[in-house]
Every structure is written in structure tokens, then in C-alpha cells.
């Protein structure tokens, strides 16, 4: 079973708070927020809870989420 560290738990909780406040956001903004949350979680898991991995994952995920929902 996975052993979550405090940084992973904080990342998950922050992602949930950010995503829950998305009612007034554009589709691109929502996609960016979801990508950042997923990237933070993935980065934390892949690097064993490293803060650098978590932040790096959030940055990469946010960028990918932003680019997938570009305005036309």
C-alpha cells in the first residue's frame, strides 16, 4: 500500500480546494487547474514526496492542461 507523506496530502487537499472553486472559470482555466493538480500528485508519487518533484509536476501538468484547451 502507498505511504503518503505530509507533502502529498497537502498537494491533494490543495488540488481539491482549487478544483472546487472552478464554477466561474473558463474551460481552459479549469483544464490548467486540473492538470496542475494531477501533475503535482504524479510528481509527488514519482519522486517519493520530494517538494521539487511535486512543484515540477504541477508546473508541467498545468502547462499541458493549459495547452490542451487552447481558445480557438
PyMOL CGO cylinders between C-alpha atoms (Angstrom):
from pymol import cmd
from pymol.cgo import CYLINDER

trace = [
    CYLINDER, 0.00, 0.00, 0.00, 1.14, 3.58, -0.60, 0.3, 1, 1, 1, 1, 1, 1,
    CYLINDER, 1.14, 3.58, -0.60, 2.59, 5.53, 2.26, 0.3, 1, 1, 1, 1, 1, 1,
    CYLINDER, 2.59, 5.53, 2.26, 1.54, 9.16, 1.88, 0.3, 1, 1, 1, 1, 1, 1,
    CYLINDER, 1.54, 9.16, 1.88, 3.70, 11.88, 3.33, 0.3, 1, 1, 1, 1, 1, 1,
    CYLINDER, 3.70, 11.88, 3.33, 2.50, 15.25, 4.52, 0.3, 1, 1, 1, 1, 1, 1,
    CYLINDER, 2.50, 15.25, 4.52, 3.56, 17.00, 1.29, 0.3, 1, 1, 1, 1, 1, 1,
    CYLINDER, 3.56, 17.00, 1.29, 1.49, 14.55, -0.76, 0.3, 1, 1, 1, 1, 1, 1,
    CYLINDER, 1.49, 14.55, -0.76, -1.54, 15.02, 1.48, 0.3, 1, 1, 1, 1, 1, 1,
    CYLINDER, -1.54, 15.02, 1.48, -1.21, 18.81, 1.27, 0.3, 1, 1, 1, 1, 1, 1,
    CYLINDER, -1.21, 18.81, 1.27, -0.92, 18.60, -2.53, 0.3, 1, 1, 1, 1, 1, 1,
    CYLINDER, -0.92, 18.60, -2.53, -4.10, 16.55, -2.76, 0.3, 1, 1, 1, 1, 1, 1,
    CYLINDER, -4.10, 16.55, -2.76, -6.03, 18.86, -0.43, 0.3, 1, 1, 1, 1, 1, 1,
    CYLINDER, -6.03, 18.86, -0.43, -4.88, 21.97, -2.31, 0.3, 1, 1, 1, 1, 1, 1,
    CYLINDER, -4.88, 21.97, -2.31, -5.90, 20.40, -5.60, 0.3, 1, 1, 1, 1, 1, 1,
    CYLINDER, -5.90, 20.40, -5.60, -9.35, 19.63, -4.26, 0.3, 1, 1, 1, 1, 1, 1,
    CYLINDER, -9.35, 19.63, -4.26, -9.81, 23.18, -2.97, 0.3, 1, 1, 1, 1, 1, 1,
    CYLINDER, -9.81, 23.18, -2.97, -8.67, 24.69, -6.26, 0.3, 1, 1, 1, 1, 1, 1,
    CYLINDER, -8.67, 24.69, -6.26, -10.88, 22.45, -8.37, 0.3, 1, 1, 1, 1, 1, 1,
    CYLINDER, -10.88, 22.45, -8.37, -13.92, 23.02, -6.14, 0.3, 1, 1, 1, 1, 1, 1,
    CYLINDER, -13.92, 23.02, -6.14, -13.76, 26.77, -6.85, 0.3, 1, 1, 1, 1, 1, 1,
    CYLINDER, -13.76, 26.77, -6.85, -13.94, 26.41, -10.64, 0.3, 1, 1, 1, 1, 1, 1,
    CYLINDER, -13.94, 26.41, -10.64, -17.54, 27.48, -11.24, 0.3, 1, 1, 1, 1, 1, 1,
    CYLINDER, -17.54, 27.48, -11.24, -16.63, 30.87, -12.73, 0.3, 1, 1, 1, 1, 1, 1,
    CYLINDER, -16.63, 30.87, -12.73, -13.60, 29.68, -14.68, 0.3, 1, 1, 1, 1, 1, 1,
    CYLINDER, -13.60, 29.68, -14.68, -13.25, 29.16, -18.42, 0.3, 1, 1, 1, 1, 1, 1,
    CYLINDER, -13.25, 29.16, -18.42, -12.71, 25.67, -19.78, 0.3, 1, 1, 1, 1, 1, 1,
    CYLINDER, -12.71, 25.67, -19.78, -9.04, 26.48, -20.35, 0.3, 1, 1, 1, 1, 1, 1,
    CYLINDER, -9.04, 26.48, -20.35, -8.63, 27.68, -16.76, 0.3, 1, 1, 1, 1, 1, 1,
    CYLINDER, -8.63, 27.68, -16.76, -10.31, 24.53, -15.43, 0.3, 1, 1, 1, 1, 1, 1,
    CYLINDER, -10.31, 24.53, -15.43, -8.08, 22.34, -17.58, 0.3, 1, 1, 1, 1, 1, 1,
    CYLINDER, -8.08, 22.34, -17.58, -5.00, 24.19, -16.32, 0.3, 1, 1, 1, 1, 1, 1,
    CYLINDER, -5.00, 24.19, -16.32, -6.04, 23.72, -12.67, 0.3, 1, 1, 1, 1, 1, 1,
    CYLINDER, -6.04, 23.72, -12.67, -6.83, 20.03, -13.12, 0.3, 1, 1, 1, 1, 1, 1,
    CYLINDER, -6.83, 20.03, -13.12, -3.55, 19.49, -14.98, 0.3, 1, 1, 1, 1, 1, 1,
    CYLINDER, -3.55, 19.49, -14.98, -1.60, 21.21, -12.21, 0.3, 1, 1, 1, 1, 1, 1,
    CYLINDER, -1.60, 21.21, -12.21, -3.31, 19.11, -9.53, 0.3, 1, 1, 1, 1, 1, 1,
    CYLINDER, -3.31, 19.11, -9.53, -2.74, 15.87, -11.40, 0.3, 1, 1, 1, 1, 1, 1,
    CYLINDER, -2.74, 15.87, -11.40, 0.85, 16.85, -12.15, 0.3, 1, 1, 1, 1, 1, 1,
    CYLINDER, 0.85, 16.85, -12.15, 1.54, 17.69, -8.51, 0.3, 1, 1, 1, 1, 1, 1,
    CYLINDER, 1.54, 17.69, -8.51, 0.16, 14.34, -7.40, 0.3, 1, 1, 1, 1, 1, 1,
    CYLINDER, 0.16, 14.34, -7.40, 2.11, 12.48, -10.08, 0.3, 1, 1, 1, 1, 1, 1,
    CYLINDER, 2.11, 12.48, -10.08, 5.31, 14.36, -9.32, 0.3, 1, 1, 1, 1, 1, 1,
    CYLINDER, 5.31, 14.36, -9.32, 4.95, 13.66, -5.61, 0.3, 1, 1, 1, 1, 1, 1,
    CYLINDER, 4.95, 13.66, -5.61, 4.35, 9.96, -6.17, 0.3, 1, 1, 1, 1, 1, 1,
    CYLINDER, 4.35, 9.96, -6.17, 7.17, 9.53, -8.69, 0.3, 1, 1, 1, 1, 1, 1,
    CYLINDER, 7.17, 9.53, -8.69, 9.75, 11.35, -6.55, 0.3, 1, 1, 1, 1, 1, 1,
    CYLINDER, 9.75, 11.35, -6.55, 8.74, 9.93, -3.18, 0.3, 1, 1, 1, 1, 1, 1,
    CYLINDER, 8.74, 9.93, -3.18, 7.20, 13.15, -1.91, 0.3, 1, 1, 1, 1, 1, 1,
    CYLINDER, 7.20, 13.15, -1.91, 10.02, 15.48, -2.92, 0.3, 1, 1, 1, 1, 1, 1,
    CYLINDER, 10.02, 15.48, -2.92, 8.86, 19.12, -2.88, 0.3, 1, 1, 1, 1, 1, 1,
    CYLINDER, 8.86, 19.12, -2.88, 10.83, 19.78, -6.09, 0.3, 1, 1, 1, 1, 1, 1,
    CYLINDER, 10.83, 19.78, -6.09, 9.13, 16.84, -7.80, 0.3, 1, 1, 1, 1, 1, 1,
    CYLINDER, 9.13, 16.84, -7.80, 5.71, 18.00, -6.61, 0.3, 1, 1, 1, 1, 1, 1,
    CYLINDER, 5.71, 18.00, -6.61, 6.20, 21.58, -7.81, 0.3, 1, 1, 1, 1, 1, 1,
    CYLINDER, 6.20, 21.58, -7.81, 7.79, 20.43, -11.07, 0.3, 1, 1, 1, 1, 1, 1,
    CYLINDER, 7.79, 20.43, -11.07, 4.90, 18.04, -11.70, 0.3, 1, 1, 1, 1, 1, 1,
    CYLINDER, 4.90, 18.04, -11.70, 2.40, 20.82, -11.02, 0.3, 1, 1, 1, 1, 1, 1,
    CYLINDER, 2.40, 20.82, -11.02, 4.16, 23.13, -13.46, 0.3, 1, 1, 1, 1, 1, 1,
    CYLINDER, 4.16, 23.13, -13.46, 4.33, 20.55, -16.22, 0.3, 1, 1, 1, 1, 1, 1,
    CYLINDER, 4.33, 20.55, -16.22, 0.75, 19.38, -15.63, 0.3, 1, 1, 1, 1, 1, 1,
    CYLINDER, 0.75, 19.38, -15.63, -0.57, 22.93, -15.58, 0.3, 1, 1, 1, 1, 1, 1,
    CYLINDER, -0.57, 22.93, -15.58, 1.19, 23.73, -18.84, 0.3, 1, 1, 1, 1, 1, 1,
    CYLINDER, 1.19, 23.73, -18.84, -0.13, 20.61, -20.54, 0.3, 1, 1, 1, 1, 1, 1,
    CYLINDER, -0.13, 20.61, -20.54, -3.65, 21.28, -19.25, 0.3, 1, 1, 1, 1, 1, 1,
    CYLINDER, -3.65, 21.28, -19.25, -3.47, 24.87, -20.49, 0.3, 1, 1, 1, 1, 1, 1,
    CYLINDER, -3.47, 24.87, -20.49, -2.26, 23.87, -23.94, 0.3, 1, 1, 1, 1, 1, 1,
    CYLINDER, -2.26, 23.87, -23.94, -4.88, 21.13, -24.44, 0.3, 1, 1, 1, 1, 1, 1,
    CYLINDER, -4.88, 21.13, -24.44, -7.73, 23.64, -24.08, 0.3, 1, 1, 1, 1, 1, 1,
    CYLINDER, -7.73, 23.64, -24.08, -6.40, 26.49, -26.21, 0.3, 1, 1, 1, 1, 1, 1,
    CYLINDER, -6.40, 26.49, -26.21, -9.03, 29.01, -27.27, 0.3, 1, 1, 1, 1, 1, 1,
    CYLINDER, -9.03, 29.01, -27.27, -9.91, 28.79, -30.94, 0.3, 1, 1, 1, 1, 1, 1,
]
cmd.load_cgo(trace, "trace")
